[in-house]
Amino acid sequence: MKLSSQALEALKNKEGVLTPQYDRSQIKGGIMHMSIGGFHRSHQAVYIDDLLSQGNNQWGICAVGLMPQDKDNIEKLNDQDTLYTVLERNSKSDKARIIGSIIEILHAPSSPEAVLNRLSNEEIKILSLTVTEKGYCYDSNKNLDQKNELIQHDLKNINAPKTALGYIVSGLQNRKNKNKKPFTVMSCDNLPGNGHLTKKLVLQFSELIDSDLSKWINDNVSFPNSMVDRITPVTTDKIIDTIKTQFDIEDSWPVVCEDYIQWILEDSFCNDCPPFESVEIQMVSEVDPYEKMKVRLLNGAHSALSYLSYLMGYREVDTAMQDPLISRFVCGYMDHDITQTIPDVPGINLTNYKNILIKRFSNPAISDQIQRLAEDGSQKIPNAIIPCIEHNISNGKPNKYIIIALAAWFKYLSATDEQGNQIEIKDPLADLLIKTAQSNPMHLLEIEEIFGNKIIKNEDFVQGLTQTLKALSDNGTRATLESLIQD
């Protein structure tokens, strides 16, 4: 059965399938979201679907694709009346849920004016973001990268922007000029202090456009911090076939995810806010400890295990976690190098949290791709791992497991595995990283955009990394890991 509004009635009575519990024709768009990837559709859009089921019909989502390549997937969703399937999986069963919270989809490169016109409508109370680290266009010091070609374009063409920052500033400029209430800017990306960072970048961008606009944004616009969590692998043809075979749903762009979901959100909104607590979103005054816990333990551990696992021949995370050597490494990484860097987290038992992470990583129903976790290391590592290294150095604590992970990353960046097969390096700095790793991998520490300028000055850290990297080259990944963990 091809997924569509017309098909919903028939799907309502199908075992294992959940459908929207509201009249979609009555939903208004109160949220604009950039951009429309898998994580947003498995996370925020699911929470909003729950809200709409409670009768909060003013909080539908207008989703925006920012990249030229988004057009094909947008056409797929529009062909399904913007409906899609979330396949929630655990080790025992699958559940198919049809999500109806996205009521409109725009392709920004094709029609920037349509996005800006929609954003000027006061019906939009929140603009939310999942544009990944590189979508924020910041430099090594987390300031606006004015050398970025897209930023240069937007500064000259603020009424036809290409970046999320350009759309935010142009949209807020319109609200200011027309004496309209501003929208809240809500980052949902895995970035330390994502709200604070977004505000800083928006203010820096807007200052280059109009200093009065920058002051107005500073005084009137809220940028709540948030922590979001749900493992969401890339959708494959196999997932599409599973949904068709198991549930008789023909969906050309579904999303697959674990059954675990979490959202911690700062209670700071300059415009109306949905009753988020009613759908188990935790509203707090301070997100920082939760964010540090998640980014450093989950995201950092994901990166750490990905490079070692890939070099050892694994391609799926759950398969790698079945290897006792890798699971011991992940536990050691979290327990010995990372936990000590995390502040007290209200209401959280860290031991239980880490145990749950191990179970989530090992979930065979998800089978996340190691290559996905290994992507964009130059963007992820500065947020998830470098602060831990600096904390441990400052406090005289070990970085043993972190050093193993970084050495594996350096080896991975040579773009050739231990069997001589080519590795596809996906990273904004791919050319620089590969060239450096192939000539002298230790020179990677000199890239300030990733490592800053403190770590390279610590002789113990540099020596440990040098020795571990040599061991990987001389003895191979498995033998080196066995030796280091035993020691």
C-alpha positions in Angstrom: 0.0 0.0 0.0 1.6 3.3 -1.1 1.8 5.7 1.8 -0.6 8.7 1.4 -3.3 10.5 3.3 -5.8 8.3 1.6 -4.1 5.2 2.8 -4.2 6.2 6.5 -7.7 4.9 7.1 -6.7 1.4 6.0 -3.5 1.5 8.0 -5.3 2.4 11.2 -6.4 -1.2 11.8 -3.2 -2.9 10.7 -1.3 -4.7 13.5 2.0 -3.1 14.6 1.2 0.2 12.8 0.4 3.5 14.5 -1.1 6.3 12.6 -1.6 10.1 13.4 -4.3 10.5 16.0 -5.5 13.9 14.7 -7.0 15.6 11.7 -4.0 16.8 9.6 -6.2 19.3 7.7 -6.7 21.3 10.9 -2.9 21.6 11.7 -1.2 25.0 11.5 2.5 25.4 11.1 4.0 26.9 14.2 7.6 25.5 13.7 10.0 25.9 10.8 12.7 23.3 10.8 16.1 23.3 9.0 16.9 20.7 7.7 15.0 17.6 6.9 17.3 14.7 7.6 16.8 11.4 9.3 17.5 12.5 12.9 14.9 15.3 12.9 12.3 12.9 11.5 13.1 10.2 14.1 13.2 12.7 17.0 11.7 16.2 17.1 9.0 15.4 14.5 8.0 12.4 16.6 7.6 14.5 19.8 5.6 17.1 17.8 3.4 14.2 16.5 2.6 13.4 20.1 1.8 17.0 20.8 -0.6 17.2 17.9 -2.3 14.0 19.1 -3.1 15.9 22.3 -5.0 18.6 20.4 -2.2 21.2 20.2 -2.9 21.8 16.5 -0.9 25.1 16.1 2.5 23.3 16.2 2.8 21.6 12.9 6.2 21.6 11.2 7.2 23.4 8.0 10.4 21.5 7.1 13.1 23.1 4.9 15.8 21.4 2.9 18.9 23.6 2.7 21.0 21.6 0.3 20.6 21.1 -3.4 20.7 17.4 -3.0 17.7 17.5 -0.7 15.3 18.0 -3.6 14.9 14.3 -4.5 13.9 13.3 -0.9 11.6 16.3 -0.6 9.8 15.1 -3.8 9.5 11.6 -2.3 7.8 13.0 0.8 5.6 15.4 -1.1 4.5 12.4 -3.2 3.4 10.8 0.1 1.5 13.9 1.3 4.5 14.6 3.6 3.9 11.4 5.6 6.6 9.0 6.4 7.2 5.9 8.5 9.4 5.6 11.6 10.6 2.1 12.1 11.3 1.8 15.8 13.4 -1.3 16.6 14.6 -3.2 19.6 16.0 -6.7 20.0 12.5 -8.2 20.3 10.2 -6.5 17.9 9.6 -3.7 15.3 7.0 -1.0 15.3 5.9 1.1 12.4 4.7 4.6 13.2 3.3 6.9 10.5 4.3 10.5 11.4 2.1 13.4 10.2 3.6 16.4 12.0 5.4 17.7 8.9 2.7 19.5 7.1 4.8 21.4 4.5 8.2 21.0 2.9 10.2 23.7 1.1 13.4 23.4 -0.9 15.5 26.5 -0.1 17.9 26.4 -3.0 15.0 26.3 -5.5 13.0 29.0 -3.8 14.7 31.0 -1.0 11.9 33.6 -1.2 9.3 31.0 -0.3 11.2 30.1 2.8 11.7 33.7 3.8 8.0 34.5 3.2 7.0 31.6 5.4 9.4 32.7 8.1 7.9 36.2 8.0 4.5 34.8 8.9 3.9 35.3 12.7 2.3 31.8 12.7 5.9 30.6 12.9 6.9 30.8 16.6 10.0 28.6 16.6 12.8 28.0 14.1 14.7 24.8 14.9 17.9 23.4 13.5 19.6 20.1 12.8 22.2 21.2 10.3 25.2 19.3 11.8 28.4 20.9 13.1 29.5 22.1 9.7 26.2 23.8 9.0 27.0 26.5 11.6 30.0 27.8 9.6 32.3 28.6 12.5 36.1 28.7 12.6 38.5 27.0 14.9 37.7 29.5 17.7 34.0 28.9 17.3 33.5 32.4 15.7 31.8 33.1 12.4 34.0 31.9 9.6 33.9 35.0 7.4 36.1 33.2 4.8 33.4 30.6 4.2 32.2 31.0 0.7 28.5 30.5 1.7 28.8 33.1 4.5 30.4 35.5 2.0 27.5 34.9 -0.3 24.9 35.5 2.4 26.4 38.7 3.6 26.1 40.1 0.1 22.7 38.5 -0.7 20.8 38.5 2.6 17.5 38.3 0.8 18.5 35.1 -1.0 20.7 33.2 1.6 22.2 29.7 1.4 23.0 29.0 5.0 20.9 28.5 8.1 22.5 31.6 9.7 21.6 33.6 6.7 18.0 32.5 6.8 17.8 33.2 10.6 19.2 36.7 10.3 17.1 37.6 7.2 14.0 36.3 8.9 14.6 38.2 12.1 15.4 41.3 10.1 12.0 41.1 8.5 10.3 40.6 11.9 12.2 43.7 13.3 11.4 45.9 10.3 7.7 45.1 10.4 7.4 45.3 14.2 6.6 41.6 14.5 7.3 39.4 17.4 10.6 37.4 16.8 10.7 33.6 16.6 12.7 31.5 19.1 15.9 29.9 17.5 16.2 26.3 18.8 19.3 24.3 17.9 18.9 20.5 18.1 22.5 19.7 17.0 25.2 17.9 19.0 27.2 20.9 19.9 28.4 22.1 23.4 26.1 24.9 24.4 24.3 24.8 21.1 22.0 27.6 22.0 24.8 29.9 23.2 26.9 29.1 20.1 24.0 29.7 17.7 23.3 33.1 19.4 27.0 34.1 19.2 27.2 33.3 15.5 23.9 34.9 14.7 25.0 38.1 16.5 28.3 38.1 14.7 26.6 37.6 11.3 23.9 40.2 12.0 26.5 42.8 13.2 28.1 42.6 9.7 24.6 43.4 8.2 23.3 46.0 10.6 24.5 46.8 14.2 21.0 47.9 15.2 19.6 44.5 14.1 22.3 42.7 16.1 21.3 44.7 19.2 17.6 44.0 18.6 18.3 40.2 18.3 20.4 40.2 21.4 17.7 42.0 23.4 14.6 40.1 22.0 15.4 36.7 20.7 15.8 33.5 22.7 18.3 30.7 21.8 17.5 27.8 24.2 20.2 25.1 24.7 19.2 21.5 24.2 20.4 17.9 24.4 18.9 15.4 22.0 19.4 11.7 21.8 18.2 8.9 19.5 20.4 6.6 17.5 19.2 6.9 13.9 21.2 5.0 11.2 21.0 5.8 7.5 18.0 4.4 5.8 18.9 1.6 3.4 17.0 -0.3 0.7 16.8 -3.1 3.2 14.8 -1.0 5.6 12.5 0.1 2.8 11.9 -3.5 1.9 11.4 -4.5 5.6 8.6 -1.9 6.0 7.0 -3.1 2.8 7.2 -6.8 3.6 6.4 -6.6 7.3 3.8 -3.9 7.3 2.6 -3.6 3.7 3.7 0.0 3.5 5.3 1.4 0.4 7.4 4.3 1.8 10.1 5.7 -0.4 11.9 7.6 2.4 11.2 6.1 5.8 13.5 6.4 8.8 14.8 3.7 11.2 15.8 4.2 14.8 16.1 2.6 18.2 13.1 2.7 20.6 15.1 5.0 23.1 14.5 8.7 22.8 15.4 11.7 25.0 15.2 15.5 24.8 16.5 17.9 27.5 15.5 21.5 26.6 16.2 24.8 28.3 13.0 26.6 29.3 13.8 29.9 27.4 11.4 31.1 24.7 10.8 34.6 23.4 7.6 33.6 21.7 4.9 31.0 22.4 6.1 27.5 23.5 4.3 24.2 23.1 3.5 22.2 26.3 6.6 20.2 25.8 6.4 18.6 29.3 3.2 16.9 28.3 5.1 14.6 25.9 8.0 13.9 28.3 10.5 16.5 27.1 12.4 17.5 30.1 12.4 21.3 30.5 15.3 22.5 32.7 17.0 25.8 33.6 20.5 24.5 32.8 21.2 22.0 30.0 25.0 22.0 30.2 25.6 19.0 32.5 23.2 16.8 30.4 24.8 17.9 27.2 28.3 17.2 28.5 27.2 13.8 29.6 25.6 12.9 26.3 28.2 14.4 23.9 31.2 13.1 25.7 29.9 9.6 26.6 27.7 8.8 23.6 29.0 10.8 20.7 32.6 10.6 21.9 32.4 6.9 22.4 30.8 6.5 19.0 33.8 8.3 17.4 36.3 6.4 19.5 35.0 2.9 18.7 34.4 3.7 15.0 38.0 4.1 13.9 39.3 1.1 15.9 36.4 -1.1 14.7 36.8 -0.1 11.1 40.5 -0.9 11.1 39.7 -4.3 12.7 37.4 -5.1 9.8 34.0 -4.3 11.3 31.3 -2.4 9.4 28.3 -2.5 11.8 28.4 -1.2 15.4 26.5 -4.0 17.0 28.8 -6.6 15.4 31.9 -4.7 16.6 30.4 -4.5 20.1 30.1 -8.3 20.2 33.9 -8.4 20.1 35.0 -8.5 23.8 38.1 -6.5 23.0 36.1 -3.6 21.6 33.4 -3.7 24.3 36.2 -3.6 26.9 37.8 -0.7 25.2 34.5 1.2 25.1 33.8 0.6 28.8 37.4 1.6 29.7 37.1 4.7 27.5 34.0 5.9 29.3 35.0 4.8 32.9 38.6 5.8 33.0 39.0 8.8 30.7 35.6 10.4 30.3 33.4 10.1 33.4 35.8 12.3 35.4 35.2 15.1 33.0 31.5 15.2 33.5 29.8 17.5 36.1 27.1 16.3 38.4 24.0 15.6 36.3 20.7 16.1 38.3 18.6 13.0 38.4 21.1 10.9 36.5 23.0 7.8 37.7 26.1 7.8 35.4 26.7 4.1 36.0 23.2 3.2 34.8 23.5 5.7 31.9 26.7 4.1 30.7 25.3 0.6 31.0 22.3 1.6 28.9 24.7 3.1 26.3 26.5 -0.2 26.0 23.2 -2.0 25.4 22.2 0.6 22.8 25.5 0.3 21.0 25.0 -3.5 21.0 21.4 -3.5 19.7 21.4 -5.8 16.7 18.1 -4.5 15.5 19.7 -1.1 14.7 23.0 -2.2 13.3 24.3 1.3 12.8 27.0 1.7 10.2 30.5 2.4 11.5 31.4 4.4 8.5 28.5 6.8 9.4 30.0 7.3 12.9 33.5 7.9 11.4 32.4 10.7 9.2 33.2 14.4 9.9 35.8 13.6 12.6 37.3 17.0 12.3 34.0 18.5 13.4 32.9 15.9 16.0 36.2 15.3 17.9 36.7 19.0 18.9 33.3 18.9 20.6 33.2 15.4 22.1 36.8 14.5 22.8 39.2 17.5 22.9 37.6 19.1 26.0 38.1 15.7 27.8 41.8 15.6 26.9 42.3 19.2 28.1 40.4 18.5 31.4 42.5 15.4 32.1 45.8 17.1 31.3 44.9 20.1 33.5 44.0 17.7 36.4 46.8 15.2 36.0 44.5 12.4 34.9 45.2 9.8 32.2 44.2 9.9 28.6 45.1 6.3 27.8 41.9 5.2 26.0 41.5 8.6 24.2 45.1 8.2 22.9 44.2 4.8 21.5 41.2 6.3 19.8 43.1 9.2 18.3 45.9 7.0 17.1 43.3 4.8 15.3 41.7 8.0 13.8 45.2 9.1 12.5 45.7 5.6 11.0 42.2 5.6 9.5 42.9 9.0 7.8 45.7 7.4 5.8 42.8 6.3 3.7 44.1 2.7 3.5 43.1 -0.1 5.9 45.3 -3.0 7.1 44.4 -5.1 4.2 45.4 -2.5 1.7 41.8 -1.5 0.8 40.9 2.1 0.2 39.0 4.0 2.9 36.6 6.7 1.8 37.2 9.6 4.1 34.1 11.9 4.4 35.1 15.1 6.2 35.1 18.8 5.3 38.9 18.8 5.8 39.4 15.5 4.0 42.1 16.6 1.6 44.2 18.2 4.4 43.7 15.3 6.8 44.6 12.6 4.2 47.7 14.5 3.0 48.9 15.0 6.5 48.2 11.5 7.7 50.0 10.0 4.7 53.1 12.2 5.1 53.5 12.5 8.9 50.3 11.7 11.0 51.7 13.3 14.1 51.5 16.7 12.3 47.7 16.3 12.5 48.1 17.7 16.1 49.2 21.0 14.6 45.8 21.6 13.0 44.5 24.2 15.5 41.0 24.0 14.0 40.8 20.6 15.6 43.2 20.4 18.5 43.8 24.0 19.5 47.3 24.9 20.6 47.5 23.4 24.1 47.5 19.6 23.6 50.6 19.6 21.3 52.6 21.3 24.1 52.0 18.4 26.5 55.0 16.1 26.1 53.4 13.1 27.9 50.4 13.2 25.6 52.4 13.6 22.4 54.8 10.8 23.5 51.9 8.4 24.3 50.2 9.1 21.0 53.5 8.7 19.0 54.1 5.3 20.7 50.6 4.1 20.1 50.6 5.1 16.5 53.8 3.3 16.0 52.4 0.2 17.6 49.4 0.3 15.3 51.7 0.5 12.3 54.1 -2.2 13.5 51.7 -4.7 15.1 48.2 -4.0 13.8 45.1 -2.8 15.5 44.0 -5.9 17.3 47.4 -6.8 18.8 48.0 -3.2 19.9 44.6 -2.9 21.5 45.1 -6.2 23.3 48.4 -5.1 24.6 47.4 -1.7 25.8 44.2 -2.8 27.5 46.0 -5.6 29.2 48.6 -3.1 30.5 
